[in-house]
Amino acid sequence: MAQKIKGTLISIIILCLITISFPIQGIQAATTQDDYYAELSKIAKQVENEDHTPLASKVTWKFKWLVFTDVTFNQENATPEHRTLDKNDQLYAKVVADDFKKSLEAANPNILVDIDLEIYTTPIQVTTANNDFILHESQIADVLEAKVPYGAYDSIFALSDSLGGGGVTKATYYSDITRGAAYSGVGLSKLYVNNYPAHSTDRKIEYSTDIALHEFCHQMQMAGLIDSYPDVHGSTTYGYTNDPKNGWMQFYLDYLTGNVKDPTSGKLIGVYPEMWRLTPRYLQEITPEIRGATWIFKPAGAANQLIDGLDKMYISIDYKNAYSSPWFDIYFQAGTEKIDPTKIKADNTDILQVLNFDGGVARTKITGAGETKLHFETKDASSTYTKTVVVYDEKGAMEAVNTLFESNDTTKSIKNETNQQTIDAAQKLVDLLPASLVAKPQQAIDKAQKELDAKKVAKPVFPVVKADNKTVLIKGAPNAEITLTLADKTKVTKTANTAGEATFPVSNLKAGDTITAIQTVAGVTSEAATTIVQASALTAPTIDKYVVGDNYVTGQAPANAKKVSLYKDGKIVRNAVVNEDGTYSIWGKDALTVAGQTFEVYSIDAAGTIGNKATAAVQAKTTDITSKPTVDGYVLGSSYITGTVGANTKKIALYTNDQLIRYGAVNEDGTYKIWGKDALTKAGQTFEIRPVDAKGIEGQKAIATVKYATTVTIDDYYLKTAYVTGTASEGTKRIALIINNEIVRYGAVAADGTYKVYASDFLLTANQSFQVVPYDDSNFAGAAKESTVKTKAVPTKLGAPTIDNYKLGTSYVTGTTVTGTKRVALYTNDALVRYAAVAEDGTYKIWGKDALTAVSQAFEIRPYDANSLEGIAATSTVK
């Protein structure tokens, strides 16, 4: 792959002038990546089931069609070609656009095609290869920037005069050139028309519409939402033939509705309804940073597979790739540069081990059967791509299932030694199998489980056993023989009553002892039930009155308690040791901050066993302060915070992030000022001023925000100028342009503090008012600056150039210009032939041989200044 260069686009040209553009600065982080995977899952199910159910709701695809009426193609090794479209051509372009819209909407229920068609009449010149009269996006980048708002369209079509042909560029969603949309250049052709400029009477679609549909198929294919699409250039391999009147229309419409029949698989392939939901504009919102993961180098004969939409990936434990190697490789189509190779990991390395990450390919090795997750974290830790991998052992699973049965034959009964452990072990292996392999072994396991259940006896059931118990009541089957085994190996057997209960006398139980019980019914003995003797529960401690703001919770612990534990909202806060006299004190000030809040204190014995709890509520403090303080506006960088307080306030406290910074004194007149510059360091940061009375009790707090002190300037803005420009103070990250109290666009601030915001599409009249507002990196707004649109005085027209004698057959017309002339234009019969630049010494030469073909033919040379204002023309004739 070509070397990546920051701020540019890498392009690979492939058949049919297809350009795939990669965004060098990466994919924007998505906040709704779950929607992305959910949509891929829907698409995968539709394709798998050949489900052509239309979308449940309308989806709009927004198109921008730009029709260029005056283009000079400066060919590499040929004479410049000047191509124009007249009024009839422009009418015909609208016919083709309407044709395109009707074709797509007729084939796809609930798809709305919204085409914004614009006739672009400003003459342009482009450099191109010989005989290439299709406009490519890089040739018209300035026009796209001016005419196409970023992210407003899903697809752009640029039409120019050409007999046919087209090109396509993939929507990268973050491409500065294509404005976040897919792009196609299409030739507006008069081939096969019979009713020009109206729609042909003998065709369903125009030839140019056929070209547009072809290029749009490429655009849809490049979304890469499924593993494979029909070959846009391979219509004949699917059984289609060229219709003399309608071209390949039927193939393209079948392609765009998922109705092309694959001759190999027999399945219908193409663009299914759910795929239409993922417009480039919608994908921009939901696409995660890392995406397009593909399982590559699958076993010989198996195609590479997109895995974004898979819930789980199933891999055989004896997996070998297409090159007979055990490596399991994943390739990422987008976000590779954001992955941190040091953080790629599998949760269980006994199942899957990560070997390396190189060239966008993660290489792993299968190490054992089981299920694990494989994680790919971004370098900034903002996002993680996770995939569940299941390694299954088909052979091992079948062996485990077969060994449950006599003679390893699943048609026979289970072996005598088959028990719940052996069945569970086989089930664990079968649970790892993909759905296509599960039916037969699962049927055998179900049979084994049913046979085992028919002959096994359930375990008896223990109650909770405490160290001070004198008896233990065990429940089992009616009339069963139940045997209790104590920690010292003493065994006691009793017969259960008709309710299945047997009571055993016990003594000298110790906390932590393990005791077991089995039961025998009709000669069949159950597996052992086990329980651990628990310590006798401690009684609840007492809790003294606790008032909000107190440091410690205090009280009396019960006998044998060694520690107490403070709980809030069902979660432990901390432990504390009980004093020798049985009292305790445990720090609670940081956790118990609200009057009425409930909390618990548990007692804990020497073995760490938790006893019963005591519950209490935080009591409220009363304060003499009757009102909260006021806070004057605090601007970033100021030394002090100032304001006023209510009656009975003796001091004030500054808090930020709920942490006390310092106290400040209150003046006799009820005002205060407190140092804040060291703590308040960021615009938008919140802080609190809390009043404190003579008893040290806080009153109602006031909350304020650090304001952003900034300055912004606006350079004089003249009507029809492209950008509003100016400077902003340090810390400003972007500038908002505001018209009629509404933000219409943002612009970035350069490293040198200057900014520019595109404005000519909104500032349309002289004296129109507008504002610019600075924002910092926390999106905090500074003070607005206002200005008005100005107009420039009409410049003096350039004087006429001179024209040297021009003789028939000469290549160039030459002459000199007056100061200030930047280019000249050759006209004949009042029609523009072409433009040419003026040299630094004021001379010019412009190709005229192709246009000046007769003696005495009149022609003009017209001068233009730096603002493209036309001066006084000079006239001459061919000699």
Secondary structure, 3 states (H helix, E strand, C coil): CCCCCCCCEEEEEECCCEEEEEECCCCCCCCCHHHHHHHHHHHHHHHHHCCCCCCCCCEEEEEEEEEECEEEEEECCCCCEEEECCHHHHHHHHHHHHHHHHHHHHHCCCEEEEEEEEEECCCEEEEECCCCCCCCHHHHHHHHHHHCCCCCCCEEEEEEECCCCEEEECCCCCCCCCCCCEEEEEEECCCCCCCCCCCCCCCCCCHHHHHHHHHHHHHHHCCCCCCCCCCCCCHHHHCCCCECCCECHHHHHHHCCCCEECCCCCCEECCCHHHHCCCHHHHHHHCCCCEEEEEECCCCCCCCEECCCCCEEEEECCCCCCCCCCEEEEEEEECHHHECHHHCEECCCCCEEEEEEECCEEEEEECCCEEEEEEEEECCCCCEEEEEEEEECHHHHHHHHHCCEHHHCCCCCECCCCCHHHHHHHHHHHCCCCHHHHHHHHHHHHHHHHHHHHHCCCCCECCCCECCCCEEEEECCCCCEEEEECCCCCEEEEECCCCCEEEEECCCCCCCCEEEEEEEECCEECCCEEEECECCCCCCCCCCCCECCCCEEEEECCCCCCEEEEEECCEEEEEEECCCCCEEEEECCCCCCCCCCEEEEEEECCCCCEEEEEEEECECCCCCCCCCCCCCCCECCCCEEEEECCCCCCEEEEEECCEEEEEEEECCCCEEEEECCCCCCCCCCEEEEEEECCCCCECCCEEEECECCCCECCCCCECCCCEEEEEECCCCCEEEEEECCEEEEEEEECCCCEEEEECCCCCCCCCCEEEEEEECCCCCECCCEEEECECCCCCCCCCCCCCCCCCCCCCEEEEECCCCCCEEEEEECCEEEEEEEECCCCEEEEECCCCCCCCCCEEEEEEECCCCCECCCEEEECC
